[in-house]
Amino acid sequence: MTVSSENSEGHLSQGEDGSTPSSPTADHADARPAAQVTNTGATRQNAAQTKEQPKVQNTAQAKAQAKAQIRAARKASKERERAAARERKAREKAQKANPYSLHNWQHRLHLSDVTVVEKSTLKRAIAGTVVGNFMEWYDVGVYGYLAVTIGTVFLSDASPAIQRLFSLGVFAVTFIARPLGGIVLGQLGDKLGRQKILAFTLLSMSAATLLIGLLPGYKTIGFLAPIALIILKLAQGFSTGGEYAGASTMVTEYAPDRHRGFFASLLDVGSYLGFAFGAGLVSLIEFSISPQAMTAWGWRIPFILALPLAAIAVYFRNKVEDTPAFQQTQNASEEHNESTDEDEPNGLLALIRGYWRELLLAFILVAAANTLGYTLTTYMPTYLTTTLHQSMAQANLLTLPILLIVAACIPITGALSDKFGRKKILFTGALFGLVFIVPAFKLMERDSPATTFFGLLLIAIPVIFFVANLASSLPALFPTASRYGGMGLSYNLAVAVFGGTAPLIMEALVSATGNALAPAYWIMFTSTCGLVTVLFLAESARRPMPGTLPTVSSQQEARDLVATQDKNPDLDVKTIIKDAEENGTRQVPESVKAAAKVVQQAQERSADERGQHN
């Protein structure tokens, strides 16, 4: 088809009706807007999507970067923690390896912490304390066996029954004064020192015993004679109140930890030997002279003999110094008083408030043990003569050998307590007192020397186990600063209520019930109380006294203790050190402080250099 040039140039031709004909170009021009609209919407959508896509990508990248930063921060933190832990372990290792580090001194025992008691010092301490107990019980034995004679001398115009009551009443006066002496002298002993108070008690006891032997009788000075006797017995009771408490405190503070039971039991050996010696001396004099001579002047001999005995006792006691534990506590107390103006509570009320549980435990144990002990020493002669109607000579002859057997066996049970523990031995003694006592009284009822002897021996067995371990167990209930006072109060109050009154209580039970076994039932009751109390007692065998550091008998033992402290089941090192530091008995040496300061300064310089380098 041929197209004219005009048409090709874009001239339009008209049709027959005069209208302009449509052409393909025109049609396409009319159709373009719709297509353009569709294409424009898709383009805008694609453009929006294109704009949103970078935003999503930027957000994802930011999140990824944040997570990476967190991971890096955590990793760096963990690395710093590991580095700090390594540095801390290295520092602790260096401190432990350094014998002059404070860490070492604060967490371990060292040779300077261990007190080594020389054998010569220990012997002097034991001799100085045992002689005092010997003197105390010597007087008890003498007076007990001379009770009838003393009633006749000092109340000669009264009936025999009144004389006997007067003599037993004067004996009881001693126990009335004992608690007061225990309180006063115990408090003074914790302030002024054990040695000074024990020297006073020994001189007072001996002087009172001597003066009793020199007193005129009722026929000479009338009613002044019994009054003077009562005053002297009161003074004697007051001084004895501080004797056993102080002696047991001193010997347990001096004794090595591993052998404290043995050495402390020697106190009771002195007690029973003193009683046996006094009673035996009276019996010997009674067999040697007539009853008239005994009443006239013979009774004075045992009392006057107290003078040379006292001189020997004072000689030994003056050679004893105060214990290292007391001296350390005193030094710490003085330093504390200088560094503070606060007044700490002191005295009896403070003792009761602070240690009422320990006082109660000690009171019950002493009551149970001394009911048995006083039954054997003071009640058995009366029971055998009045209830079983045996002769006085037979009663004395059978009792004295038993006392010697007890004295010989007490150190054995003391040593056993060092090996097996105080609680086991005390529990055994209380159990024997509960089980053996009725068979013992039944044997004595058979009224023959052999059965009476074996009956007394059955009573002696629980005494050996029970009484022998009080001197090592009771002081371990109290810290050094309150030990003498705690012992003085609990021991003497229990002895006054249960020990001194044991003969009176038992005789009253026999009279009230008419049953010769009534004393046995009373002993069973007190032994049961003791049995239960032992269960609440803390074990103290082979352990340092409360608030004090270990005590040994040789340098080699000290080295062995320090070397094996981590494996020693009897040493709670952390508790020992803590208690000693609280009581002021453990001080860090100046050389250790100086060395630790140098180490600390070197560590600080090293830390500063690392910081500057970083």
Summary of the structure (lengths in Angstrom):
residues: 614
radius of gyration: 46.7
end to end distance: 93.4
largest distance: 192.2
contacts: 2089
relative contact order: 0.12
helix: 80%
strand: 1%
